[in-house]
């Protein structure tokens, strides 16, 4: 549960930095923060989402996918922050190495999140309804 709150704080801080940099520094790269905000939002929903799942034939286990998804979201957030700190000229192309890394890590986070949702949905369909009392 603690990871959920950590990513929630990161999400709020990223939103503040994105809005603040748009007004204070007239930063042209504020759209890059959307990648980090999206990753933080997905990472906020992931911790503990696979605890209720029964063992499946999914290899590796859903819990491992959850950890990989959190790691990918963290990489996306860090790459976005590093890209915004190391950017020297706001008129250059927005496609940089940190942006590519952040985008690919966000894509991996989205794919893993969808895979976890599919497994949860299938298990919910396979579970028989509780007996009527």
C-alpha positions in Angstrom: 0.0 0.0 0.0 2.9 2.3 0.7 4.0 2.3 -3.0 0.5 3.5 -4.0 0.9 6.6 -1.9 4.5 7.2 -3.1 3.3 7.2 -6.7 0.3 9.4 -5.8 2.7 11.9 -4.3 4.9 11.7 -7.4 1.8 12.2 -9.6 0.8 15.3 -7.7 4.4 16.7 -7.8 4.7 16.1 -11.5 1.4 17.9 -12.1 2.6 20.9 -10.1 6.0 20.9 -11.9 4.3 20.7 -15.2 1.9 23.5 -14.5 4.6 25.6 -12.8 7.1 25.2 -15.5 4.6 26.3 -18.1 3.9 29.6 -16.2 7.2 30.4 -14.5 9.9 29.3 -17.0 7.9 29.3 -20.2 9.1 25.8 -20.8 8.3 24.4 -24.2 8.8 20.8 -23.0 5.9 20.7 -20.6 4.1 18.2 -22.9 6.9 15.7 -22.0 5.6 15.7 -18.4 2.4 14.1 -19.6 4.4 10.9 -20.2 5.6 10.9 -16.6 2.1 11.8 -15.3 0.6 8.9 -17.2 3.2 6.5 -15.9 2.7 7.7 -12.4 -1.1 7.3 -12.7 -0.7 3.7 -13.9 1.9 2.9 -11.2 -0.5 4.3 -8.6 -3.1 1.7 -9.6 -0.7 -1.2 -9.9 0.6 -2.0 -6.3 -1.4 -4.8 -4.8 -3.6 -5.3 -7.8 -2.6 -9.0 -8.2 -2.7 -10.0 -4.6 -6.2 -11.4 -4.9 -5.4 -13.4 -8.0 -5.3 -17.2 -7.7 -2.2 -18.9 -9.2 -2.6 -19.0 -12.9 -0.8 -20.6 -15.8 0.6 -17.1 -16.6 4.4 -17.3 -16.5 6.0 -15.5 -14.9 3.4 -14.9 -12.2 1.1 -11.9 -12.2 2.9 -10.5 -9.2 6.2 -10.5 -11.2 4.4 -8.6 -14.0 3.2 -6.1 -11.4 6.8 -5.5 -10.2 8.0 -5.2 -13.8 5.3 -2.7 -14.6 6.2 -0.6 -11.5 9.9 -0.6 -12.6 8.9 0.5 -16.2 6.8 3.3 -14.8 9.7 4.4 -12.6 12.1 4.4 -15.6 9.6 6.4 -17.6 9.3 9.0 -14.8 13.0 9.3 -14.3 13.8 9.5 -18.0 11.3 12.3 -18.4 12.8 14.2 -15.4 16.3 13.7 -16.7 15.3 14.8 -20.2 13.7 18.0 -18.8 16.8 18.8 -16.6 19.3 18.1 -19.3 17.5 20.0 -22.1 19.6 23.0 -23.0 17.6 24.5 -25.9 13.8 24.7 -26.0 13.8 25.1 -29.8 15.4 21.7 -30.5 13.4 18.7 -31.5 11.3 17.1 -28.8 12.4 13.7 -29.8 15.5 13.0 -27.7 17.0 9.9 -26.2 15.3 10.4 -22.8 12.0 11.0 -24.5 12.3 7.8 -26.5 13.2 5.9 -23.3 10.3 7.4 -21.4 7.9 6.7 -24.2 9.0 3.1 -24.6 8.9 2.5 -20.8 5.3 4.0 -20.7 4.3 1.7 -23.5 5.7 -1.3 -21.6 3.8 -0.1 -18.5 0.5 0.2 -20.4 1.0 -3.3 -21.9 1.7 -4.9 -18.5 -1.2 -3.1 -17.0 -3.6 -4.4 -19.7 -2.2 -7.9 -19.2 -2.9 -7.7 -15.5 -6.5 -6.4 -16.2 -7.1 -9.2 -18.6 -6.0 -11.9 -16.1 -8.2 -10.3 -13.4 -11.2 -10.1 -15.8 -10.8 -13.8 -16.8 -10.5 -14.9 -13.2 -13.6 -12.9 -12.3 -15.5 -14.6 -15.1 -14.3 -18.1 -14.0 -15.4 -17.5 -10.4 -18.8 -18.9 -9.7 -21.3 -16.6 -8.1 -21.9 -17.0 -4.3 -24.8 -19.1 -3.4 -28.1 -17.3 -2.7 -29.1 -17.3 0.9 
